[in-house]
Amino acid sequence: MIRVTVWNEFRHERIDPKVANIYPDGIHGAIAQYLRGLPEIEVRTATLDEPEHGLRDDVLNNTDVLIWWGHMAHREVSDEIVEKVHRRIVLDGMGLIVLHSGHFSKIFKLLMGTTCNLKWREAGEKERIWVINPGHPIAEGLGEYFELEHTEMYGEPFDIPQPDELVFVSWFKGGEVFRSGCCFIRGRGRVFYFRPGHETLPIYHDSNVLKVIGNAVRWAAPSKGPKPTFGNVRPLENL
């Protein structure tokens, strides 16, 4: 089983009736509901206002892949928790999937080492998401492209390092393009950034978006390779 924790600020859904109508159980609830229908995945959720943001040591130590959605309260995430998540990824190999406006989260900016800034526009325009790496496991089961009729635009330049692998590129009706499916290796951990989202649109009810998230969970799950040893060690041979 792949043990997944879906993390969400869970703020918009509690203060904005429009968002609550689209995601009555929260964005984390919508994603978790889909993942629970996949036989090899075990799911729990965590939110910002829980003690330790729901990411206690026992939770993190039993999470293979962490899914992160945040928007309005990035600064409220504890630096101590961010450091614990970072260590779990880099040293222990926990996977991380960062969604949409999570590009400004503390954990993503720490892993990228850049501002992670971009262009944006809220006009409800069409997005066409092209699969440019059709052999990648995150693209399994998709066509050449899929479309979202109404979405928030993100445009280049996107201030991130060159992705280790690029799976999707988006085109928007307003003319912009964006690297919308980016894979990174950080230490032992795999990180996937996936652009589609927005709290006032039903993006996380779209079957293709959910399929990508499910595929990304499988891709980001930790490998079974050896854990590295650091510090002073005894020689393997006689000296």
KEDRENRO-718132 format. One record per residue (C-alpha): x, y, z; chain; residue in one letter. Coordinates in steps of 0.001 Angstrom, whole numbers. Each point is the difference from the previous one (the first is absolute). Layout:
% residues N
SITE    east   north      up mol type
SITE       X       Y       Z   A    a
...
//
This chain:
% residues 239
SITE    east   north      up mol type
SITE       0       0       0   A    m
SITE    1075    3589    -705   A    i
SITE    -776    2145    3041   A    r
SITE   -1173    3461   -1089   A    v
SITE    -676    3112    2067   A    t
SITE   -1998    2746   -1750   A    v
SITE     806    3364    1612   A    w
SITE   -2140    3107    -460   A    n
SITE    -240    3406    1646   A    e
SITE   -3786    -515     177   A    f
SITE    -649    3710     354   A    r
SITE   -1829    1067   -3175   A    h
SITE   -2530   -2797     362   A    e
SITE    -988    1255    3467   A    r
SITE    -321    3721    -771   A    i
SITE   -1189     164   -3633   A    d
SITE   -3447   -1504    -768   A    p
SITE     885    -381   -3693   A    k
SITE    3044   -2106     833   A    v
SITE   -1929   -1976    2611   A    a
SITE   -2659    -813   -2594   A    n
SITE    2610   -1415   -2403   A    i
SITE    2012   -1797    2697   A    y
SITE   -2353    -683    2947   A    p
SITE    2568   -2379    1517   A    d
SITE    2947    2214    -926   A    g
SITE    2393    -322   -2921   A    i
SITE    1854   -2621    2037   A    h
SITE   -3259   -1918     361   A    g
SITE    -634     -32   -3751   A    a
SITE    3502   -1263    -770   A    i
SITE     -68   -2542    2824   A    a
SITE   -3372   -1356   -1152   A    q
SITE    1437    -758   -3438   A    y
SITE    3177   -1560    1355   A    l
SITE   -1965   -2248    2363   A    r
SITE   -1513   -1613   -3072   A    g
SITE    3442   -1207   -1129   A    l
SITE     755   -3429    1464   A    p
SITE    3703     478     745   A    e
SITE    -306    3349    1808   A    i
SITE    -725     687    3689   A    e
SITE   -1053    3589     712   A    v
SITE    -138    2389    2932   A    r
SITE    -470    3786      30   A    t
SITE    1563    2858    1966   A    a
SITE    -774    3724     177   A    t
SITE    1729    3198    1045   A    l
SITE   -1952     708    3191   A    d
SITE     491   -3435    1538   A    e
SITE    2730    -310    2667   A    p
SITE    3362     -47   -1823   A    e
SITE   -2025     602   -3180   A    h
SITE   -1055   -3647     160   A    g
SITE    3587   -1008    -805   A    l
SITE    1159   -1510    3283   A    r
SITE    3097   -2188     -71   A    d
SITE   -2099   -3179      48   A    d
SITE   -1971    1245   -3022   A    v
SITE    3062    1000   -2031   A    l
SITE    1839   -3198     890   A    n
SITE   -2936   -1997   -1361   A    n
SITE    -455    2048   -3190   A    t
SITE    1482   -1206   -3283   A    d
SITE   -1371    2880   -2095   A    v
SITE   -1134    3419    1228   A    l
SITE   -2400    2037   -2186   A    i
SITE     110    3752     704   A    w
SITE   -2629    2643    -786   A    w
SITE     318    3531    1373   A    g
SITE    -936    3507   -1082   A    h
SITE    -787    2698    2560   A    m
SITE    2002   -1007    3076   A    a
SITE    3448   -1104   -1161   A    h
SITE    1671    2194    2646   A    r
SITE   -1936   -1681    2801   A    e
SITE    1665   -3351    -596   A    v
SITE    2544    -635    2757   A    s
SITE    3636      54   -1095   A    d
SITE     608   -2932    2338   A    e
SITE   -2604   -2104   -1807   A    i
SITE    1427    1044   -3378   A    v
SITE    3447   -1196    1103   A    e
SITE   -1434   -3340    1110   A    k
SITE   -1762    -451   -3350   A    v
SITE    3197     970   -1820   A    h
SITE    2026   -2602    1904   A    r
SITE   -2587   -2689    -692   A    r
SITE     251     721   -3719   A    i
SITE    3745     457    -426   A    v
SITE    1285   -2532    2519   A    l
SITE   -2780   -2594     230   A    d
SITE   -1409     118   -3525   A    g
SITE   -3571    1124     692   A    m
SITE   -1651    1225   -3193   A    g
SITE   -1564    3463    -305   A    l
SITE   -2727    1140   -2409   A    i
SITE    -499    3774     -36   A    v
SITE   -3241    1255   -1533   A    l
SITE    -806    3334   -1675   A    h
SITE     612    2954    2375   A    s
SITE    2154   -2252    2167   A    g
SITE    2819    1332   -2196   A    h
SITE     305    2786    2617   A    f
SITE      61   -2400    2958   A    s
SITE    3011      87    2294   A    k
SITE     826   -3638    -700   A    i
SITE     -25     370   -3791   A    f
SITE    2107    3174      74   A    k
SITE    2465   -1698    2356   A    l
SITE     331   -2987   -2320   A    l
SITE     346    2179   -3120   A    m
SITE    2270    2684    1470   A    g
SITE   -1719    2707   -2099   A    t
SITE   -2902    2459     340   A    t
SITE   -2371   -2361   -1891   A    c
SITE   -1749    3115   -1348   A    n
SITE   -2060     103   -3216   A    l
SITE   -2611    1931   -1979   A    k
SITE   -3688    -539     796   A    w
SITE   -3463    1154   -1039   A    r
SITE   -3511    -880    1167   A    e
SITE   -2222     122   -3083   A    a
SITE   -1555   -3469     -61   A    g
SITE    1683    -802   -3305   A    e
SITE     612   -3333   -1711   A    k
SITE    3159   -1967     755   A    e
SITE    1317   -2708   -2323   A    r
SITE    2465   -2280    1769   A    i
SITE    2319   -1737   -2453   A    w
SITE    1709   -3279     867   A    v
SITE    3544     595   -1239   A    i
SITE    1529   -3089    1637   A    n
SITE   -2495   -2747    -926   A    p
SITE    2237   -2814    1277   A    g
SITE     125    1408    3515   A    h
SITE   -1969   -1953    2636   A    p
SITE   -1781    3169    1165   A    i
SITE   -1563     258   -3490   A    a
SITE   -1359   -3560      23   A    e
SITE   -3579    -274   -1241   A    g
SITE    -180    3508   -1492   A    l
SITE    -465    1115   -3590   A    g
SITE    2303    2395   -1848   A    e
SITE   -1563    2828    1983   A    y
SITE   -2945     830    2221   A    f
SITE   -1850    3260     547   A    e
SITE   -1474    1985    2869   A    l
SITE   -2683    2376   -1240   A    e
SITE     350    2562    2791   A    h
SITE    3176     460    2000   A    t
SITE    2417    2505    1493   A    e
SITE    2928     793   -2278   A    m
SITE    3600    -553    1077   A    y
SITE    2605    1208   -2491   A    g
SITE    3715     -86    -609   A    e
SITE    2514     940    1160   A    p
SITE    -348   -2421    2900   A    f
SITE    2959     591    2325   A    d
SITE     990   -3592     761   A    i
SITE    3122   -2027    -818   A    p
SITE     -36   -2000   -3208   A    q
SITE   -2221   -3028     734   A    p
SITE    1656   -3393    -111   A    d
SITE   -2951   -1114   -2118   A    e
SITE   -2804    2034   -1564   A    l
SITE   -3258   -1898    -528   A    v
SITE   -2579    2694    -847   A    f
SITE     -55    3430   -1624   A    v
SITE   -3146    2145     145   A    s
SITE   -1363    2447   -2554   A    w
SITE   -2602    2603     982   A    f
SITE   -2594    1754   -2137   A    k
SITE    1622    3334     852   A    g
SITE    3191   -1188   -1731   A    g
SITE    2338    -940    2856   A    e
SITE    1740   -3347     487   A    v
SITE    1208   -1619    3225   A    f
SITE    2041   -2993    1160   A    r
SITE   -2866   -1635    1848   A    s
SITE    1385   -3437     887   A    g
SITE    3535     106    1407   A    c
SITE    1988   -2834    1598   A    c
SITE    2978     498    2294   A    f
SITE    2309   -2271    1984   A    i
SITE    1076    1417    3346   A    r
SITE    2308   -2308    1944   A    g
SITE   -1870   -3314     293   A    r
SITE   -3397    1600    -639   A    g
SITE   -2064     619   -3115   A    r
SITE   -1905    3279    -393   A    v
SITE   -2760     700   -2541   A    f
SITE   -1513    3433    -608   A    y
SITE   -3413     -58   -1730   A    f
SITE   -1529    3325   -1031   A    r
SITE   -3795    -522    -409   A    p
SITE   -2072    1127    2950   A    g
SITE   -1707    3030    1563   A    h
SITE   -2416      62    2875   A    e
SITE   -2955    1628   -1806   A    t
SITE     -34   -2466   -2914   A    l
SITE    -821   -3751      61   A    p
SITE    3436    -996   -1311   A    i
SITE     420   -2812    2544   A    y
SITE   -3178   -1650   -1227   A    h
SITE    1449    -375   -3515   A    d
SITE     741   -3623    -867   A    s
SITE    3250     738   -1849   A    n
SITE    1357    2208    2784   A    v
SITE    -778   -2689    2566   A    l
SITE    1574   -2682   -2199   A    k
SITE    3215    2032    -160   A    v
SITE      60     348    3793   A    i
SITE    -488   -3752     404   A    g
SITE    2764    -728   -2503   A    n
SITE    2266    2502    1742   A    a
SITE    -524   -1731    3341   A    v
SITE    1266   -3269   -1485   A    r
SITE    2983    1761   -1624   A    w
SITE     948    1927    3144   A    a
SITE    -197   -2962    2383   A    a
SITE    3358    -746    1655   A    p
SITE    2378   -2431   -1649   A    s
SITE    1288   -3034    1876   A    k
SITE    3643     969    -417   A    g
SITE    2505     174    2866   A    p
SITE    -106    2888    2441   A    k
SITE    3247    2005    -143   A    p
SITE    2376     117    2947   A    t
SITE    1578    3303    1021   A    f
SITE    2704     974    2472   A    g
SITE    3024   -1868    1303   A    n
SITE       0   -3705    -953   A    v
SITE    2247   -3014     547   A    r
SITE    1868   -1296   -3101   A    p
SITE   -1340   -3013   -1844   A    l
SITE    3520   -1318    -572   A    e
SITE    2942    -375    2370   A    n
SITE    2143    3118      40   A    l
//
